[in-house]
Amino acid sequence: MNFLAHAYLSFSQPKLMVGNFIADFVKGNDYQQYPEEISRGIIIHREIDYYTDNHPQVLLSKRRLQPKYRHYAGVIVDMYYDHFLAANFQDFHNDALHDFAQGVYRVVADHRDIIPPKVAFLLKHMSRGNWLLSYAEVSGIEQALGGISRRTKFKSHMEQAGHELREHYEDFHEEFNAFFPEIIQFVEKKINQG
């Protein structure tokens, strides 16, 4: 899952959303330095990633990409799934995607005094370009994958992955549709366990 899905899976709980949003920038036990609800968001983010990486539908999606993209297949599938969430947002949330995205940027920005500097830098560009809204278009996903590709240590070819999304659009969409209701149930259960 990528930024949009993690924000959505915070179920409108601001501090949980902040933790979920910054989790990839918080290493090891460093989550313990944050307030309790933000720490919880970081832990839930990690549980979401583990669940996602091992889900049969996600594995199907990754398998389709692995011959060309190898270990970057998971990153690409995360982006594809954010696309399907964005493109069909009205099926999952009462707010319009634009309004939801603006709310995410605002909630994270309201915690700028405690978020990691890299997140603050990223958030500035993300909100300026309204990335979360752009994910609703395949071209937005292509642009995002191009940006990720430029930042990878090794040649990833992720800038080309829009081709596979277009070519196998219905297959990826079907796998997302089978997966997403299950991740929603998984996270709701985790949150309710406290």
C-alpha positions as CSV (number, residue, x, y, z in Angstrom):
1,M,0.0,0.0,0.0
2,N,1.1,3.5,-0.7
3,F,0.3,6.9,0.8
4,L,-3.4,7.1,-0.2
5,A,-4.3,3.6,1.0
6,H,-2.4,4.1,4.3
7,A,-4.2,7.4,4.8
8,Y,-7.6,5.8,4.0
9,L,-6.8,2.9,6.3
10,S,-6.4,5.3,9.2
11,F,-10.2,5.7,9.2
12,S,-10.3,9.5,9.8
13,Q,-8.3,9.2,13.1
14,P,-5.8,12.1,12.7
15,K,-2.9,10.9,14.9
16,L,-3.2,7.4,13.6
17,M,-3.1,8.9,10.1
18,V,0.1,10.8,10.9
19,G,1.8,7.7,12.2
20,N,0.6,5.7,9.2
21,F,1.9,8.5,6.9
22,I,5.4,8.8,8.4
23,A,6.0,5.2,9.1
24,D,8.4,4.5,6.2
25,F,10.7,7.2,7.5
26,V,10.8,5.9,11.1
27,K,13.3,3.1,11.6
28,G,13.2,0.2,14.1
29,N,12.1,1.2,17.6
30,D,12.3,4.9,16.9
31,Y,8.5,4.9,16.8
32,Q,8.6,4.9,20.6
33,Q,9.6,8.5,20.7
34,Y,6.3,9.6,19.3
35,P,3.0,10.1,21.2
36,E,1.1,6.9,21.7
37,E,-1.5,7.3,18.9
38,I,1.1,8.2,16.4
39,S,3.3,5.3,17.5
40,R,0.2,3.1,17.0
41,G,-0.2,4.4,13.5
42,I,3.4,3.5,12.7
43,I,2.9,0.0,14.0
44,I,-0.4,-0.4,12.1
45,H,1.4,0.8,8.9
46,R,3.9,-2.0,9.4
47,E,1.2,-4.6,10.0
48,I,-0.6,-3.4,6.8
49,D,2.6,-3.8,4.8
50,Y,3.2,-7.3,6.2
51,Y,-0.4,-8.3,5.5
52,T,-0.3,-6.8,2.0
53,D,3.1,-8.3,1.0
54,N,1.8,-11.8,1.9
55,H,-1.8,-11.6,0.5
56,P,-2.5,-14.1,-2.4
57,Q,-4.1,-11.4,-4.6
58,V,-1.1,-9.1,-4.1
59,L,1.3,-11.9,-4.9
60,L,-0.6,-12.6,-8.1
61,S,-0.2,-8.9,-9.1
62,K,3.5,-8.9,-8.2
63,R,4.2,-12.2,-10.1
64,R,3.0,-10.5,-13.3
65,L,5.6,-7.8,-12.9
66,Q,8.6,-9.7,-11.4
67,P,10.2,-10.9,-14.6
68,K,10.9,-7.3,-15.7
69,Y,10.9,-5.4,-12.4
70,R,12.3,-8.0,-9.9
71,H,12.2,-6.8,-6.3
72,Y,10.6,-3.4,-7.4
73,A,7.4,-5.3,-8.3
74,G,6.0,-4.7,-4.8
75,V,6.5,-1.0,-5.0
76,I,4.8,-0.9,-8.4
77,V,1.8,-2.9,-7.2
78,D,1.5,-0.5,-4.2
79,M,1.2,2.3,-6.7
80,Y,-1.3,0.5,-8.9
81,Y,-3.5,-0.3,-5.9
82,D,-3.4,3.4,-4.9
83,H,-4.6,4.1,-8.4
84,F,-7.6,1.8,-8.1
85,L,-8.5,3.2,-4.7
86,A,-8.2,6.8,-6.1
87,A,-10.1,6.0,-9.4
88,N,-12.9,4.4,-7.4
89,F,-12.8,6.5,-4.3
90,Q,-16.5,7.1,-4.2
91,D,-17.0,3.4,-3.7
92,F,-15.0,3.5,-0.4
93,H,-15.5,6.9,1.2
94,N,-18.2,9.6,1.5
95,D,-15.8,12.4,0.8
96,A,-14.7,13.3,-2.7
97,L,-11.1,12.3,-3.3
98,H,-10.0,16.0,-3.6
99,D,-11.5,16.8,-0.2
100,F,-10.0,13.7,1.4
101,A,-6.6,14.5,0.0
102,Q,-6.7,18.1,1.2
103,G,-7.6,16.8,4.7
104,V,-4.6,14.4,4.7
105,Y,-2.2,17.2,3.7
106,R,-3.7,19.4,6.4
107,V,-3.6,16.7,9.2
108,V,0.1,15.8,8.5
109,A,1.1,19.5,8.2
110,D,-0.5,20.2,11.5
111,H,2.1,17.9,13.0
112,R,5.1,19.4,11.3
113,D,6.8,20.0,14.6
114,I,7.2,16.3,15.1
115,I,7.3,14.7,11.7
116,P,10.7,13.7,10.2
117,P,12.3,16.4,8.0
118,K,12.2,14.1,5.0
119,V,8.4,13.8,5.4
120,A,8.0,17.6,5.7
121,F,10.0,18.0,2.4
122,L,7.9,15.3,0.7
123,L,4.6,16.7,2.0
124,K,5.4,20.1,0.5
125,H,5.8,18.6,-3.0
126,M,3.0,16.1,-2.5
127,S,0.5,18.8,-1.5
128,R,1.7,21.3,-4.2
129,G,1.3,18.7,-6.9
130,N,-1.8,17.1,-5.2
131,W,-0.3,13.7,-5.7
132,L,-3.1,11.8,-4.0
133,L,-5.6,13.2,-6.4
134,S,-3.3,12.6,-9.4
135,Y,-3.2,8.9,-8.6
136,A,-6.8,8.6,-10.0
137,E,-5.3,8.8,-13.5
138,V,-2.9,6.3,-15.0
139,S,-0.8,9.3,-16.1
140,G,-0.5,10.3,-12.5
141,I,0.8,6.9,-11.5
142,E,3.2,6.9,-14.4
143,Q,4.6,10.3,-13.2
144,A,4.9,9.0,-9.6
145,L,6.7,5.8,-10.7
146,G,9.0,7.9,-12.8
147,G,9.9,10.0,-9.7
148,I,10.5,6.9,-7.6
149,S,12.6,5.4,-10.4
150,R,14.9,8.5,-10.4
151,R,15.5,8.1,-6.6
152,T,16.3,4.3,-6.7
153,K,19.9,3.2,-6.1
154,F,19.8,0.8,-9.0
155,K,18.2,0.8,-12.4
156,S,14.6,-0.1,-11.7
157,H,12.8,0.7,-15.0
158,M,9.8,1.7,-12.9
159,E,9.3,4.7,-15.2
160,Q,8.0,2.1,-17.8
161,A,5.5,0.4,-15.5
162,G,2.6,2.4,-16.8
163,H,2.7,0.1,-19.8
164,E,1.9,-3.1,-17.7
165,L,-0.9,-1.2,-15.9
166,R,-2.5,-0.3,-19.1
167,E,-1.9,-3.8,-20.7
168,H,-3.3,-5.8,-17.7
169,Y,-5.6,-3.1,-16.3
170,E,-8.6,-5.5,-15.7
171,D,-6.4,-8.2,-14.1
172,F,-4.8,-5.7,-11.6
173,H,-8.2,-4.1,-10.9
174,E,-9.8,-7.5,-10.2
175,E,-7.0,-8.4,-7.8
176,F,-7.3,-5.1,-6.0
177,N,-11.1,-5.6,-5.7
178,A,-10.5,-9.0,-4.1
179,F,-7.8,-7.7,-1.8
180,F,-9.0,-4.3,-0.6
181,P,-12.1,-5.3,1.4
182,E,-10.0,-7.9,3.3
183,I,-7.3,-5.3,4.2
184,I,-10.1,-3.0,5.4
185,Q,-11.4,-5.7,7.7
186,F,-7.9,-6.6,8.9
187,V,-7.1,-3.0,9.9
188,E,-10.5,-2.4,11.5
189,K,-9.9,-5.4,13.7
190,K,-6.4,-4.2,14.6
191,I,-7.7,-0.7,15.5
192,N,-10.6,-2.1,17.5
193,Q,-8.2,-4.4,19.5
194,G,-6.6,-1.2,20.8
